[in-house]
Amino acid sequence: MADAHTTSLQYLGKYVSFLTASAFEMKGVISSVIFNMDGTVEFSLGWGEFYSFIEVRNLKIVGDVHLL
């Protein structure tokens, strides 16, 4: 279980693309990672809605975000 959380945290600040359950392609920077009490892990792009790592498909890191 610790490995899954470590992997989830590594997505913070990354520019990613993925497919949602309704087959829409989403792109953006992961700004939040939430660990729920039931063991699920979710993330959000900016201030948008949250997505479960289990429910998305083809999650790919497109690049890093570097703040100046």
N, C-alpha and C positions, 0 to 999 in steps of 0.2 A: 504494500500500500504506500509506503514512503516513496518508492520509485515513481509511482503515478503522480504524486503530488509534486515531486521534484521536476518531472517532465512538464507538468502543467505550468509551473512557475516560469519555466524557461521560455514560454510563449509571450510573456509580458513584454510590451514594447516592440513586438515584431509585427511587420506588415504581412498579413496572411490572406489567403483565399480559401474558400470552402463552399460546399454545396449544402443547403439546408434540406430539411425533410421534404419540402415542397419543390425541390430541385432548382431553387434560385441560387445563382452564384453570388456570394457576398465577398467583399474585399474591404480591408481596413486594418487599423492598428489595434491590437488587443491591449486594452487599458485597465481591465479588471479581471481578476480570477477569484471566484468564490468557492469555498469548500463548505458544502452543506452538511448538516448533521446526519443525513441519511447516507453519506458517503459519495454522493454525486459531486461532480466538479463542473462549474459553469464559467463562461467568460463573456465579456462584452466588448464591442467595438465602439470606442468613444463613449458617448452617453446613451447609446441605443439599448435595445433589448438584450437579454442574456441568452446564450446558447449553451447547451450541454455538450461536452466533449463526446459523449456517447452517441448523440443524435446527429452530429454533422458528419459529412463524408468528404473525402479527398482534401483534408486539411493540409495545406502546404504553406511553408514559410516563403514569402516572396522576397523579403528583404528586412533590414534593420532600420530603426529610426534613430537618428543621431541628432540630439539637440545641441545647438550652439550656445 
